[in-house]
Amino acid sequence: MVQGERVVARQRFAGLRQPWQSSHALLLIPFVLIVVITIVDLLVPADIHLGPLLVIAPAITASFAGPLLTGAIGVLAVAAQAFIGWHFGVLFSRNVMVQILALAVLSVLTVCFCVVRERRRKELDQVRSVAEAAQHVLLWPLPEQLGPLQVACLYLAAEDEAQIGGDLYAATRIDGGARVMIGDVRGKGLDAIGEAALLLGAFREAAHKHTALPELAVGLEQSVAHYLPDFEAEEEAGERFVTALLLEIPDADPLIQMTSCGHPPPLLLHPGNADPVPVHPAPPLGVGPTGPEDYTLDVFSFEPGDTLLLYTDGVIEARDSHGAFYPFTQRAAQWSDHSPENLLHHIRRDLLAHAGGRLADDAALIAIRRTSLAHPGRRHRKTFHSAGFRHH
């Protein structure tokens, strides 16, 4: 334990040293410029004045250093200009004094710019830290292991500097298995966070109370219908809704139970192959009152070695510069034999490259791989693939 703490401490110290060393190495550039300009100005004929070029030094320093270092380089540049004037015996001439004054004013303005930039940077860092904290509060990181399941998740927010948006996911252990939800609030970015938080809280509260997924869907619908109007603007009254996909994955049976509330179907990945799972979707949450009979419970096989890929429409609706949609199924099949973490790593890189580095909508993905069965002797309980039957 002590050795691990020492390693972490060394890594943190190295992380602090690296930016410091980098900025101080870059300081050689403006310093060398001051020296070179001063020497050249002393060597060229007297009617050629290169001193005004010294303003380049503090201007360059401001691009990578803070106010103190920029001010120090500015003082050095003013001192070099004064030295040039002293060397030629014209230090107190009107021309040299104006050059020194102008260089000093420009250096001060550059330092002021650095102060404003540093203040903005600190504010931005604070906003990012708050957004990251909010993401961890709303979207708890999914565990890497849920019983016999390996799990990985990925979230890509559409808005600049945002860590969270209208897409959501959650997972929890229940007796003999796990329940997973992925959802998508109508809208994107910060405007949809309230609805996302509402559904996440409702799922975490209700996931352990309802014995079947259709009843769980009804409970979520009731929560959304009750509280969703609080987040609606007057011009959007009755137009907000949430799509959701609810799954129950037993530990001992090679199957998955699933109920869709208007959400895109997941992909079932085998080595070299990816197939959309047929679903019988019910209306999204928040559209209207529903009962358990309005939700279908789809059941399909999920054997050891299979990977289930859940996603939101921000993935399949991503377009390239020519307007072509991201070929999600084909690309996912290329990495179907990878671990969940590596699978999402490849998809993230490929998706952002397809969309030109920025998505138009929030995107969330969950990759789930079954590694084993809790009771291998019960594997004879095979179920038909994507068998949808009405719950009564």
N, C-alpha and C positions, 0 to 999 in steps of 0.2 A: 504493500500500500504506500509506504514511504517512497519507494523507488518510483512508483507511478506518479506521485505528487511532484517529485523532483523533475521527472520528464515533462510534465505539464508546465511546471514553472519555467523550465528552460525554453520550451516552445513559446510561451508567452513573452519571455524576455527577447527571444529571437525575433518575434513578430513586432515588438516595439523598436528593436534596433534597426530592422530593415528599412522602414521609412526614414528614420533619422540618418542612416548612412547614405541612403539614396539622395536625399535633399542636399546633404553636405557635399556629396560628390558632384552634384550639379552646380554647386556654388563655384566650382572651378571655372565654369564657362564665363559668367560675368566678370570674375576676377581676372581671368586671362584677357578678356576683351579690354578691360580698363588698362592693364599693363601694355598690351599691344598698341592700343590707340595712343596712349601717352608716349611710348617710345617712338612710334612713327611720326607723331606730331612734332617731336623734338628734332627728328632727322630731316623732315621735308623743309623746303624753303619757307622763309618767314611769312610770305604772303599767303600761304596755304594754312587754313585753320581746321583741324580735325577735332578739336575739343568738344564741339556740340554733339559729336557722335557718342560721347560718354553716356548720354541719356539712355542708350540701348541697354546698358548694364542693369539698372534698376527695373526697367521694363521687362527684361527677360526674367529677372529674379522673381518678380511678382507672379509669374506663371506657375511656379512650383514651391515657393517659400512663403512664409508668413510675414506679418508686418515688421517684426524685429530684424530678420535677416534682410528684408528688402530695404529697410531704413539704413542698415549698416552698409549695404552696397551703395546706396544713394550718397551717404556721407563720404565713402571712399571715392566715388565718382567726382563729387564736388571738390574733394581734396586734390584729386589728380588734375582737375581743371585749374585750380589755384596754383598748383606746382608748375604747370605749363606756363602760366602767366608770369610767375616769379622767375622761371628760368630765362625767359626772354626780357625780363625787366619791365614788363608792362602790366604787372599785377593790379595796379590801381588805376589803370586806364579805363575810360568809359566802356569800351568794347568788351574787355575782359570781365569787368564787374557785372555788366548786363548778362554775359554768358553764364557767369557763376550764379547770379540770382535766378535766371531762368532755369538752370539745371536744378537748383535747390527747390524751386517751386514745383517743377515737374516730379521731382523725387518725393516731395511731401504728398502731392496728389496721388502718386502711385501707392504710397503707404496707406493713404486713406482708402483707396480702392481695396487694398488687402484687408484692412480692418472690416469693411463692409462685407467682403466676400467670406471672411472667416466667420462673421456673425451669421450670415446666411447658411454657411455650411453646418454650423452647430445647430441652428434651428432645423435644418433638414435632417441631420443625424438624430435629433430628438424626435422628429416626426416619424422617422423610420423605426426608431426603437419602440415608440408607442404603437405603431402599426404592427410590428413584430410581436409585441406583447399581446395586442388584441387578437392576432391570429392564433397565438398559443392558447388564449382563453376560449375563443370560439371554436377553432379547429384544433382540438387536442391532437398531437401527433399520434398516428396510429401505431400500435405496437408492431414490432417486426415479426412477432410470432403470436398467433392466436390458436393455442392448442396445436393441432397438426397442420396449421395453415401458415405459410410464409406470406407476409403482407408488405407492400410498399405503396406509397402514395405520392402524388405530384400535384402541385397547385401553381397555376400561372395566372396572375391577375392582369387584366387588360389595361387598367389605368396606370399611368406613370407614377412611380414611387409608391404604389399601393401593394400591400402584401396580401390583402384579402378582398373579396368581392361577393358576388351573388351565388357562386358555386359552393357546395358544401359536401362533407362526408363525415361519417362517424362509424364506429364499430365497438361492439361490446361482447363480452362473454356471457352466455346464458348456460343453464344446466344442460350439459351434454352437447354443446355446440357454440356457435357464434352468430350474431346478427350484425349485418352491415347495411348501411344506407348511403346512397349518393344522391344528390339532388341539385336542382338548378332553379334559382329564383328568376322570374321574369325581370329583365334589366341586367345591369352589370355594374361592376365597380362599387364605390362607396355607397351609392344610393340603395343598393340591395342588401347591405350588411344586416339591417334590422330584421328583415324577413328571414335571412339565413340563420341568425342567432335564434329567432323564434322557433324554427323547425328543429334545429339542433337540440335546443333545450327540451322540446316536446319529445323527441326521440329518446334522449337519455333518460327521461322520466318514465316513458311508456314502454320501452323495449323489454323490461323485465315483468311488466304487469299483464300483458296480453299473451295468450297461449298460441295464437295463430296470427300469421301475417295479415290476413284481411281485417281482423279486429284491430291490429296495430295501425293499419292504414286508416281505419275509421277514427281511432283516437287522434292521429295526426291531423286528419281532416277537421275534426272538431276544434283542435287547438288553433289551426291556421284560420279557420272561418271565424273564430272568436276574436283573435288578436290582429289579423291581417289588416282590417280597416284602419287600425291605428297608424299604419305606415303608409297608407295611400294618400296621395295628393288629391285635391278635389277634382282635377281634370282627369285623374286616372281611377276614379271610383269604379269598383267592380272589374277592373282590368288586370289586377295583380294576381298571380298564381304561382305555384311551385310544382315542378315535376320532380318525382322521386322514384327511386328503385330500392325496394326492400328485399333483403336476402336473409335466409336462415341456412346455415351450413352445419349439419350434424358432424360430430367427431367420428362416429362409428359407421355411418352409412355413406356410400359413395354417390351422394346426390346433393342437389341444392333445391330449396324451395324459394320461389321468387314471386313477388307481387309488384307490378309496374303501375305507377300513377303518371301515365303520360310521358315516361322517360325513355330515351333511346335504349335499345336492347344491348346487352353486353356481348363481348366476343369470348368464345371458348377456344383456347389455343391448345393445339397438339403440336408436336415437333413438325415444323414446316407447313403448318396449316392454321388458319384462323376462320372460324365460322360464327356468324351472328346467331345468337340464341333466339328462336321464335318466342315471342311473348304475346299476351293478350292484354294490352294496356287499358286501364281504366282512366277516367278524366284526371287531369292534374289536381293537386290539392288546392282548395280555395275556389274552385269553380262552382260547386254547388253541394248541397247535402247528399250524402251517400250512406249506404249501409253495408254490412259485410257481404251481402249477396251481390253487390255491384263490383266486387274485386275478384279477379281470377288468381288462383294459386297455380303457377306453373312449376313443374318439377322436371328436372333433367339430371343426367348422370354427371358426376364430377369425380373422376378416378384419380388415384395417386399419380402425380406427374403432370396432371392437367393444370392449366393456368386460366383463370377467369379475369378478363380485363373490363373494368367498368369505366365509364367516361361520361362527360357532359358534351352538349352540342357545340361548345366552343372548339372542340377538337375536330369534329367532322365538318364543321362549317368554315374552318380556316381556309383562306384562299391565297394563291400566289399572285404575282404581278399580272398574270394573264386572266385572272378570275377563276382558275381551276381549283376545285375543292381538294383538300388533303386526302390522298388515297389511304385512309387509315387502316382498313382491313388488310390490304396488300402489304403495307409497311410493317404492321404488327406481326404478320406471318413470318417475316424475315428473321425476327428475333424471338420466335415462340419458344425456343429451347433455352433461352437465357433465364437467369434468376429474375424475380420480380423487380429488384432494384436496378439491375442492368437493363432490363426490358424498358423501364420507364426512362432511364438515362438516354437510351438510343432514341426513343420516341420524342423526348423533349428536344434533343438536338435536331432531329430531322424535322419536327413540326415547326420549330422556330426558323429553320433554314427555308422551309417551304413558304412561310408567311412573311419572309423578309425581316425577321428579327422581332416582330411585334404582332400580337394577336389582336383581332378586333373585338373579341369577347373573352370573358373569363373561361378558363379551362381547368378541369380537375380529372385526375385519373387514379384508379386504384387497381393494382395487380395482386391477385390472390392465387397462390399455388398450394395445392394439397400435396403434402409430402408423404403422408401415410394415413392409415385408418387406426382408430383407437382399438378396434377389435377386428383384426384381419379375418377371423373366422366367419364374420358376417358379410363378407363381400359378395355372397351369392344373392343378396337383395338388390338386384339390378332393377333400375327403373327406366322407363321409356324416355327418350330424349325429347325435351320440350313438350311434355304432356300437359296441356292446359285443361284443368277441370274447374267447374264452378263450385265455389265454396257455399255450403248451406249450413 
